[in-house]
């Protein structure tokens, strides 16, 4: 009987240690959780910044929206990164901003993923 209880306690202890490290690992994903809760600014946010006269922040927000759309390209079943870039190039031109050179070099979602 004592041997059975010892085996049960050992198994229980090992499972507790595994659970501890799993919970610890989940707490390290704060950045992913933050992105899901607070998504990057939308194009409405860009409009607001332009109307406020904050063009630097508007360009940064527009760039963030572009990167976010490229990141979501894999999950939203989009056809190509090129189409996303074409849409945003029109917006950048319309607002008088220069299209980011590094983003212009991206040709596909797999190329985007290979950057880092």
C-alpha positions as CSV (number, residue, x, y, z in Angstrom):
1,X,0.0,0.0,0.0
2,X,2.8,2.4,0.9
3,X,4.5,1.6,-2.5
4,X,1.3,2.4,-4.3
5,X,0.9,5.7,-2.5
6,X,4.6,6.6,-3.2
7,X,4.2,6.0,-6.9
8,X,1.0,8.1,-7.0
9,X,2.8,11.0,-5.1
10,X,5.7,10.8,-7.5
11,X,3.5,10.9,-10.6
12,X,1.5,13.7,-9.0
13,X,4.7,15.7,-8.3
14,X,6.0,15.2,-11.8
15,X,2.7,16.4,-13.3
16,X,2.8,19.5,-11.0
17,X,6.3,20.4,-12.2
18,X,5.2,20.0,-15.8
19,X,2.1,22.2,-15.2
20,X,4.3,24.8,-13.5
21,X,6.5,25.1,-16.5
22,X,3.6,25.2,-18.9
23,X,2.0,28.1,-17.0
24,X,5.4,29.8,-16.9
25,X,5.7,29.4,-20.7
26,X,2.3,30.9,-21.3
27,X,3.2,34.0,-19.3
28,X,6.1,34.6,-21.6
29,X,3.7,35.1,-24.5
30,X,2.6,38.5,-23.3
31,X,3.5,40.2,-26.6
32,X,1.3,37.8,-28.6
33,X,-1.6,38.3,-26.1
34,X,-1.1,42.1,-26.3
35,X,-1.3,42.1,-30.1
36,X,-4.5,40.2,-30.0
37,X,-6.1,42.5,-27.3
38,X,-4.7,45.8,-28.7
39,X,-4.4,45.5,-32.5
40,X,-2.3,48.0,-34.3
41,X,-4.0,51.3,-35.4
42,X,-6.4,51.0,-38.2
43,X,-6.8,53.3,-41.2
44,X,-9.3,55.3,-39.1
45,X,-6.5,56.0,-36.6
46,X,-4.4,57.3,-39.5
47,X,-7.2,59.7,-40.6
48,X,-7.4,61.0,-37.1
49,X,-3.7,61.6,-36.8
50,X,-3.7,63.4,-40.2
51,X,-6.6,65.6,-39.1
52,X,-4.7,66.4,-35.9
53,X,-1.7,67.4,-38.0
54,X,0.5,64.6,-36.6
55,X,1.9,63.4,-40.0
56,X,4.9,61.6,-38.5
57,X,2.6,59.5,-36.3
58,X,0.2,59.0,-39.2
59,X,3.0,57.6,-41.4
60,X,4.1,55.3,-38.6
61,X,0.5,54.2,-38.0
62,X,0.0,53.6,-41.7
63,X,3.3,51.5,-41.8
64,X,2.1,49.5,-38.8
65,X,-1.2,48.8,-40.5
66,X,0.6,47.7,-43.6
67,X,2.9,45.3,-41.6
68,X,-0.1,44.0,-39.7
69,X,-1.9,43.2,-43.0
70,X,1.1,41.4,-44.3
71,X,1.4,39.5,-41.0
72,X,-2.3,38.5,-41.3
73,X,-1.9,37.5,-44.9
74,X,-1.2,33.9,-43.9
75,X,-4.2,33.6,-41.6
76,X,-6.8,35.5,-43.7
77,X,-6.2,33.5,-46.9
78,X,-5.1,36.5,-48.9
79,X,-4.0,36.0,-52.5
80,X,-0.7,37.9,-52.4
81,X,1.5,40.4,-50.5
82,X,1.9,42.3,-53.8
83,X,-1.8,43.2,-53.8
84,X,-1.6,44.5,-50.2
85,X,1.5,46.5,-51.1
86,X,-0.3,48.0,-54.1
87,X,-3.2,49.1,-52.1
88,X,-0.9,50.7,-49.5
89,X,1.3,52.3,-52.1
90,X,-1.7,54.2,-53.3
91,X,-2.5,55.4,-49.8
92,X,1.1,56.4,-49.2
93,X,1.2,58.3,-52.5
94,X,-2.2,60.0,-51.8
95,X,-0.9,61.2,-48.4
96,X,2.4,62.3,-49.8
97,X,4.5,59.7,-47.8
98,X,7.4,57.7,-49.2
99,X,6.7,54.0,-49.3
100,X,9.0,52.2,-46.9
101,X,11.9,50.7,-48.9
102,X,12.4,47.6,-46.8
103,X,8.7,46.7,-47.1
104,X,8.9,47.3,-50.9
105,X,11.5,44.5,-51.1
106,X,9.1,41.9,-49.6
107,X,7.7,39.7,-52.4
108,X,5.8,37.0,-50.5
109,X,4.6,36.0,-47.1
110,X,7.4,33.4,-46.9
111,X,9.9,36.1,-47.7
112,X,8.4,38.2,-44.9
113,X,8.7,35.3,-42.5
114,X,12.3,34.7,-43.5
115,X,13.4,38.2,-42.5
116,X,14.0,37.1,-38.9
